[in-house]
Amino acid sequence: MWIDPGAVEALQALVIGFAFAGMLASAYELFTTRRADFKLLEAGGLTAVASVPVVVFSAPFLILRNTVRGRMIEGRPFHFVILASLIAALWSMASGRVVLDLLHMLVAA
């Protein structure tokens, strides 16, 4: 049984994207003692501009964390959880592809 190389790359991007998102959100929380959240963009000024990469690359983790908490605390419908998970997976695949491309550029240099 052969697996298409494109499918392997997509799976690799998905896994790397989720791992990087979790690592980035955890590192932010470690260094600032605040949870990473989409509200970082509401700070305004230079703080909001500096937090854009953090929010963009940690978004899959933030989406899933907020979705699971919303399901447990507020009892959100299951189809909402599935939709949010799909969005997080697609976002993770895109950000994982960017991370992989950056890693390939660094290794080649």
MILUM-92056 format. One record per residue: residue in one letter; x, y, z of N, C-alpha, C in turn; residue number from 1. Coordinates in steps of 0.05 Angstrom, whole numbers, plus 32768, in hexadecimal, padded with zeros to 4 digits. Layout:
# MILUM-92056
SITE   res    n.X    n.Y    n.Z   ca.X   ca.Y   ca.Z    c.X    c.Y    c.Z     n
SITE     A      X      Y      Z      X      Y      Z      X      Y      Z   NUM
...
***
This chain:
# MILUM-92056
SITE   res    n.X    n.Y    n.Z   ca.X   ca.Y   ca.Z    c.X    c.Y    c.Z     n
SITE     M   8011   7FE8   8000   8000   8000   8000   8012   8019   8000     1
SITE     W   800D   802A   7FED   801D   8042   7FEA   800C   805A   7FF2     2
SITE     I   8018   806D   8000   800B   8085   8008   8015   809C   7FF6     3
SITE     D   8003   80AB   7FEC   800A   80C2   7FDB   801C   80D5   7FEA     4
SITE     P   8033   80DE   7FDE   8044   80F1   7FEB   8036   810B   7FF3     5
SITE     G   8023   8113   7FE4   8014   812B   7FEB   8004   8128   8004     6
SITE     A   7FF9   8110   8008   7FEA   810A   8021   7FFD   810A   8039     7
SITE     V   8015   80FF   8035   8028   80FF   804B   8030   811B   8052     8
SITE     E   8035   812C   803E   803C   8148   8044   8025   8157   8052     9
SITE     A   800D   8152   804A   7FF6   815F   8056   7FF3   8156   8073    10
SITE     L   7FF7   813C   8079   7FF6   8132   8094   800C   813D   80A5    11
SITE     Q   8024   813F   8099   803B   814A   80A7   8036   8168   80AD    12
SITE     A   802B   8177   809B   8025   8193   80A0   8010   8196   80B6    13
SITE     L   7FFC   8185   80B6   7FE7   8185   80CA   7FF2   8180   80E6    14
SITE     V   8003   816C   80E8   800E   8165   8102   8022   817A   810C    15
SITE     I   8033   8184   80FA   8046   8199   8101   8037   81B3   8109    16
SITE     G   8021   81B9   80FB   8012   81D1   8101   8005   81D0   811C    17
SITE     F   7FF9   81B9   8123   7FEE   81B6   813E   8003   81B7   8154    18
SITE     A   8019   81A9   814F   802F   81A8   8163   803B   81C4   8167    19
SITE     F   803F   81D2   8151   804B   81ED   8153   8037   8200   8161    20
SITE     A   801D   81FE   815B   8009   820F   8167   8008   820A   8185    21
SITE     G   8008   81F1   818E   8008   81EB   81AB   8022   81F5   81B8    22
SITE     M   8039   81F1   81AB   8052   81FA   81B7   8053   8218   81B9    23
SITE     L   804A   8226   81A5   804A   8243   81A6   8037   824E   81BB    24
SITE     A   801F   8243   81BD   800C   824D   81D1   8017   8247   81ED    25
SITE     S   8023   822F   81F1   802E   8228   820B   8046   823A   8212    26
SITE     A   8057   8240   81FF   806E   8251   8203   8065   826D   820A    27
SITE     Y   8050   8277   81FD   8046   8291   8203   803C   8292   8220    28
SITE     E   802D   827D   8228   8023   827C   8243   803A   827A   8258    29
SITE     L   804F   826B   8251   8065   8268   8263   8073   8283   8268    30
SITE     F   8078   8292   8252   8087   82AA   8255   8077   82C3   825E    31
SITE     T   805D   82C2   825A   804D   82DA   8261   803A   82D5   8278    32
SITE     T   8037   82BC   8281   8024   82B4   8295   8007   82BB   828E    33
SITE     R   8002   82BF   8275   7FE7   82C3   826B   7FE1   82AF   8255    34
SITE     R   7FC8   82A7   8253   7FC1   8294   823E   7FC0   82A3   8223    35
SITE     A   7FCA   8295   820F   7FC8   82A0   81F3   7FAA   829F   81EB    36
SITE     D   7FA1   82B4   81DF   7F85   82B6   81D8   7F82   82C9   81C0    37
SITE     F   7F6C   82C8   81B3   7F67   82DA   819C   7F64   82F7   81A6    38
SITE     K   7F5F   82FB   81BF   7F5C   8316   81CA   7F77   8325   81CB    39
SITE     L   7F8D   8317   81C5   7FA7   8325   81C4   7FA7   833A   81AE    40
SITE     L   7F97   8336   819A   7F96   834A   8184   7F86   8363   818B    41
SITE     E   7F77   8362   81A1   7F68   8379   81AA   7F78   838D   81BB    42
SITE     A   7F91   8386   81C1   7FA1   8397   81D2   7FA7   83B2   81C5    43
SITE     G   7FA9   83B3   81AB   7FAF   83CB   819D   7FCD   83D2   819D    44
SITE     G   7FD4   83E3   818A   7FEF   83EC   8188   8003   83D7   8180    45
SITE     L   801C   83DA   818A   8031   83C8   8183   802D   83AC   818F    46
SITE     T   8020   83AA   81A5   801A   8390   81B2   8009   837F   819F    47
SITE     A   7FF5   838B   8193   7FE3   837C   8181   7FF2   8373   8168    48
SITE     V   8003   8385   815E   8013   837E   8146   8026   8367   814C    49
SITE     A   8033   8368   8163   8046   8354   816B   8039   8339   8171    50
SITE     S   801F   8339   8178   8012   8320   817F   8005   8313   8167    51
SITE     V   8005   831F   8150   7FF9   8313   8138   8006   82F8   8131    52
SITE     P   8021   82F6   8130   802C   82DB   8129   8025   82C6   813E    53
SITE     V   8025   82CE   8158   801E   82BB   816D   8002   82B1   8169    54
SITE     V   7FEF   82C3   8164   7FD3   82BB   8160   7FCF   82AA   8147    55
SITE     V   7FDC   82B3   8131   7FD9   82A5   8118   7FE3   8288   811A    56
SITE     F   7FFB   8284   8125   8006   8269   8126   7FFC   8258   813D    57
SITE     S   7FF1   8264   8152   7FE5   8254   8167   7FC7   8251   8165    58
SITE     A   7FBB   825C   8150   7F9E   825B   814C   7F92   823F   814D    59
SITE     P   7F9E   822B   8140   7F91   8210   8141   7F8E   8206   815E    60
SITE     F   7FA3   820A   816E   7FA1   8202   818A   7F8C   8213   8199    61
SITE     L   7F8C   822D   8194   7F78   823E   81A1   7F5C   8237   819A    62
SITE     I   7F57   8231   8181   7F3C   822A   8177   7F33   8210   8185    63
SITE     L   7F44   81FC   8186   7F3D   81E3   8192   7F39   81E5   81B0    64
SITE     R   7F4B   81F4   81BD   7F48   81F8   81DA   7F2E   8206   81E1    65
SITE     N   7F28   821C   81D2   7F0F   822A   81D7   7EF6   8219   81D0    66
SITE     T   7EF8   8208   81BC   7EE2   81F7   81B4   7EDC   81E2   81C9    67
SITE     V   7EF1   81D5   81D3   7EED   81C0   81E7   7EE3   81CD   8201    68
SITE     R   7EED   81E4   8209   7EE3   81F1   8221   7EC6   81FA   821D    69
SITE     G   7EBF   8204   8205   7EA4   820C   81FF   7E91   81F4   8200    70
SITE     R   7E9A   81DD   81F7   7E89   81C5   81F7   7E84   81BC   8214    71
SITE     M   7E99   81BD   8224   7E97   81B3   8240   7E88   81C7   8251    72
SITE     I   7E8D   81E0   824F   7E81   81F4   8261   7E66   81FD   8257    73
SITE     E   7E64   8204   823E   7E4B   820F   8233   7E39   81FB   8226    74
SITE     G   7E43   81E3   8221   7E34   81CE   8214   7E2E   81D4   81F7    75
SITE     R   7E41   81DF   81E9   7E3E   81E6   81CC   7E37   81CC   81BD    76
SITE     P   7E28   81CF   81A7   7E20   81B7   8197   7E39   81A9   818B    77
SITE     F   7E36   818F   8187   7E4B   817E   817D   7E54   8186   8161    78
SITE     H   7E40   818E   8150   7E48   8196   8134   7E59   81AF   8134    79
SITE     F   7E56   81C0   8148   7E67   81D7   814B   7E84   81CF   8151    80
SITE     V   7E87   81BB   8162   7EA1   81B0   8168   7EAF   81A4   814F    81
SITE     I   7E9F   8196   813F   7EAA   818A   8127   7EB3   81A0   8113    82
SITE     L   7EA2   81B4   8110   7EA9   81CA   80FD   7EC2   81D9   8107    83
SITE     A   7EC4   81DF   8121   7EDB   81ED   812B   7EF4   81DC   8129    84
SITE     S   7EF1   81C2   812C   7F08   81B0   8129   7F12   81AF   810C    85
SITE     L   7EFF   81B0   80FA   7F06   81B0   80DD   7F15   81CA   80D6    86
SITE     I   7F0B   81E0   80E0   7F18   81FA   80DC   7F34   81FA   80E8    87
SITE     A   7F37   81F0   8100   7F51   81EF   810D   7F64   81DC   80FE    88
SITE     A   7F5A   81C6   80F3   7F6B   81B4   80E4   7F75   81C1   80CA    89
SITE     L   7F64   81CF   80BC   7F6C   81DD   80A3   7F80   81F3   80A9    90
SITE     W   7F7B   8202   80BF   7F8D   8217   80C7   7FA8   820B   80CF    91
SITE     S   7FA7   81F5   80DD   7FC0   81E7   80E5   7FD0   81DD   80CD    92
SITE     M   7FC2   81D3   80B9   7FD0   81C9   80A2   7FDE   81E1   8093    93
SITE     A   7FD0   81F7   8092   7FDC   820F   8084   7FF4   8219   8094    94
SITE     S   7FF1   821C   80AE   8008   8227   80BE   801E   8212   80C0    95
SITE     G   8017   81F9   80C0   802C   81E4   80C0   803C   81E4   80A6    96
SITE     R   802E   81E9   8090   803C   81EB   8076   8050   8202   8077    97
SITE     V   8048   8219   8083   805A   8230   8085   8072   8229   8096    98
SITE     V   806D   821C   80AD   8083   8214   80BF   8096   8201   80B1    99
SITE     L   808B   81ED   80A3   809C   81DA   8094   80AD   81E8   807F   100
SITE     D   80A0   81FA   8070   80AF   8209   805C   80C6   8219   8068   101
SITE     L   80C0   8226   807F   80D5   8235   808C   80EC   8223   8096   102
SITE     L   80E5   820C   80A0   80F9   81F9   80A9   810A   81EF   8092   103
SITE     H   80FD   81EA   807B   810C   81E1   8063   811F   81F7   805A   104
SITE     M   8116   8210   805B   8128   8226   8053   813F   8229   8066   105
SITE     L   813B   8226   8080   8150   8228   8093   8165   8212   8090   106
SITE     V   815B   81F9   808B   816E   81E3   8088   817E   81E5   806E   107
SITE     A   8172   81F0   8059   817F   81F2   803F   8194   8209   8040   108
SITE     A   8190   821C   8051   81A2   8234   8051   81BD   822E   805E   109
***
